[in-house]
Amino acid sequence: MNNMQCNIDAVGKAVRLKLGIMGVIAGMIISAVFILLEINLGIEWIIPLGIIGGGTFSMIEGWAGWCVVRAIGIKTPH
């Protein structure tokens, strides 16, 4: 049932891992700014949480060697 077969090369894995790390760091920085500005928990928090979630997913793609975009048939450079 595991359809997550490797569909990217080493360069693609590295790109996704680096982008994921940058996304998680950016989301954490934005979260820190929100906390320092005392922004209450509301809809605004979807921004840093989405960035962190997207970065985490990208890191998982890099680790697994699997790209969801390629899996649905769209060609990507790496």
C-alpha positions in Angstrom: 0.0 0.0 0.0 3.0 2.3 0.2 2.9 4.3 -3.0 5.6 6.7 -1.9 8.3 5.3 -4.3 11.4 7.5 -4.8 10.7 9.8 -7.7 13.4 12.5 -7.3 17.2 12.4 -7.6 19.8 13.4 -5.0 19.7 17.1 -6.2 15.9 17.2 -5.8 16.2 15.7 -2.3 18.7 18.3 -1.3 16.6 21.1 -2.7 13.5 20.0 -0.9 15.4 19.5 2.4 17.0 23.0 2.2 13.7 24.6 1.3 12.0 22.8 4.2 14.6 23.9 6.7 14.3 27.5 5.5 10.5 27.3 5.7 10.6 26.0 9.3 13.1 28.6 10.4 11.0 31.4 8.7 7.8 30.2 10.4 9.6 30.1 13.7 10.9 33.7 13.2 7.4 34.9 12.2 6.0 33.1 15.3 8.5 34.9 17.5 7.6 38.2 16.0 3.9 37.5 16.6 4.7 36.6 20.2 6.8 39.8 20.7 4.1 41.9 19.2 1.6 40.1 21.5 -0.7 39.1 18.6 -3.5 37.0 20.2 -4.3 33.5 19.0 -6.5 34.0 16.1 -6.7 33.6 12.3 -3.3 35.4 12.0 -1.5 32.3 13.4 -2.4 30.3 10.3 0.4 32.1 8.5 3.4 30.9 10.6 1.7 27.5 11.2 1.2 27.0 7.5 4.8 27.9 6.8 6.1 25.6 9.4 3.8 22.8 8.2 4.8 23.3 4.6 8.5 23.3 5.5 8.1 20.2 7.5 6.3 18.5 4.6 9.1 19.5 2.3 11.7 18.1 4.6 9.8 14.8 4.7 9.7 14.8 0.9 13.5 15.3 0.8 14.1 12.6 3.4 11.8 10.1 1.6 12.9 11.0 -1.9 9.3 11.5 -2.9 7.7 14.6 -4.4 3.9 15.0 -4.3 3.9 17.3 -7.4 5.8 14.7 -9.4 3.5 11.9 -8.1 0.4 13.6 -9.6 2.2 13.9 -13.0 3.6 17.5 -13.1 7.2 17.7 -14.3 9.6 19.5 -12.1 13.3 20.4 -12.8 14.7 18.1 -10.0 
